[in-house]
Amino acid sequence: MSTRPADSRIPRTDLALADPRLAAARRRLGDRIVKGAIHAVQATTWASGGPVDDFVGEVLSGLPEYATSLTPILNATGVLLHTNIGRAPLSAAAGEALTAAMGYADVEYDLLAGRRTGRGTAVRDELVRAVPPAQDALVVNNGAAALVLTAVALAPQREVVISRGEMVEIGGSFRIAEIIASTGAHVREVGSTNRTRLTDYRAAIGADTGFVLKVHPSNFSVHGFVSEVPVTQLATLPVPLVADVGSGLLGPDPALPHEPDASTWLSAGADLVIGSGDKLLGGPQSGIILGNSELIDKLRRHPMARAMRVGKLTLAALEATLSGPPPPIHEMLHCVPEVLRGRTQEFHQRLVEREIPARMIPSSGVVGGGSASAVRLPGWAIEIPLAFAKILRIGRPSVVGRIEGGQCLIDLRCVPTNQDPHLLEAIQSAANVIAASAGANTGEA
Ligand SMILES: *Cc1c(COP(=O)(O)O)cnc(C)c1O
């Protein structure tokens, strides 16, 4: 602690903490966070040298909203899935399921029989229902964990055959081949960056082969003199075929005609399909493995499965995502362009009425987050000056726009419609901050 001399303007921490106006905040956030806010106001009071009218009032206004530093964001980027801002937003049904599961819950307990049961059977049933060609399903911590589990269980010290055209690097500078290699399996590369044929796979397969891994290049596309081997042909090889769809799409989606999905790839002959739960599936972070029941059983019984199992919160949110109403990501992907246009026009009008410099422009949404990299979703955005961007980000609610061409773009596609008034207020507050600092700079008020 500091060695400042006593200052009559600054209440002692223990006395401030005992103020009845802070009692509710102490119950909600805990003493450490409230003390942190007290120390911050003590420090600014000390530094300012001025009087404090309402010390506790200032502490209250400096308190964080939650006992977590994670800040909810209004995503005005027009990018549906971005790993940096938490990928898929959960549905309200999934949010309620999280709350329901937060206390004790029958996560692996049969209430009728009063004894232990398997974990995650309801989610497994939902997945198998949603993906008819899958005999069984297993959920692990994330897509990368699903790859690791598959490699340790199906190719221990053996070879995993991957096309050189599918040596994908996913977010956070992790490479799929390196993830596989980290398990002790040997990555056997076949073909070239742009072309791989069935004969390349055939020549590489032997007694050492654990499985062939097909990886959907989910975050890039290669054009020109290219060819890859489709799942139907890979399925004719005499070894298991594991296919990583990336996005977690369970069935075909007409909005994304080139995005592979679990049902189609399993029907085409893949033995296992792997995907993420928090991309196009629209659920919580998780890794989903679907397909052949013998192989899934092998994965489920492997000791590593225990180290990758998901908790009750993931199970609750994932089950609600699968059984409940379509998650927000679905609506954002399929939103009718005319509806989005009308909403954007209306929003633009509100800004104009408030004399905030804004221009409506055509602007495409993108799926992002390692899915449908080439797809552009036709839409609109509102262009406001770049100076707004940072003020909006650090405001409450925090608003993240897209910076493009030296402007800040506000795209409503991924903003829940009921948040439009809050977004409008956030932009108004930012405009006020900008006006005040411009006033200060020119010596006005
Ligand atoms: C996103 C992705 C992964 C990794 O999944 P996480 O859930 O982020 O671990 C693996 N493979 C592909 C093709 C992906 O797109």
The ligand as an SDF file (V2000), in Angstrom:
LIG
                    3D

 15 15  0  0  0  0  0  0  0  0999 V2000
  -12.0200  -24.2770  -36.1140 C   0  0  0  0  0  0  0  0  0  0  0  0
  -11.4300  -25.5050  -36.6880 C   0  0  0  0  0  0  0  0  0  0  0  0
  -10.7910  -26.4480  -35.8580 C   0  0  0  0  0  0  0  0  0  0  0  0
  -10.5760  -26.2120  -34.3900 C   0  0  0  0  0  0  0  0  0  0  0  0
  -11.7340  -26.2320  -33.6450 O   0  0  0  0  0  0  0  0  0  0  0  0
  -11.7750  -25.5250  -32.2090 P   0  0  0  0  0  0  0  0  0  0  0  0
  -13.1540  -25.7950  -31.7270 O   0  0  0  0  0  0  0  0  0  0  0  0
  -11.4520  -24.0980  -32.4070 O   0  0  0  0  0  0  0  0  0  0  0  0
  -10.7370  -26.2170  -31.3720 O   0  0  0  0  0  0  0  0  0  0  0  0
  -10.3030  -27.5870  -36.4280 C   0  0  0  0  0  0  0  0  0  0  0  0
  -10.4250  -27.8120  -37.7470 N   0  0  0  0  0  0  0  0  0  0  0  0
  -11.0320  -26.9370  -38.5740 C   0  0  0  0  0  0  0  0  0  0  0  0
  -11.1400  -27.2500  -40.0270 C   0  0  0  0  0  0  0  0  0  0  0  0
  -11.5520  -25.7580  -38.0670 C   0  0  0  0  0  0  0  0  0  0  0  0
  -12.1570  -24.8810  -38.8850 O   0  0  0  0  0  0  0  0  0  0  0  0
  1  2  1  0
  2  3  1  0
  2 14  2  0
  3  4  1  0
  3 10  2  0
  4  5  1  0
  5  6  1  0
  6  7  2  0
  6  8  1  0
  6  9  1  0
 10 11  1  0
 11 12  2  0
 12 13  1  0
 12 14  1  0
 14 15  1  0
M  END
$$$$
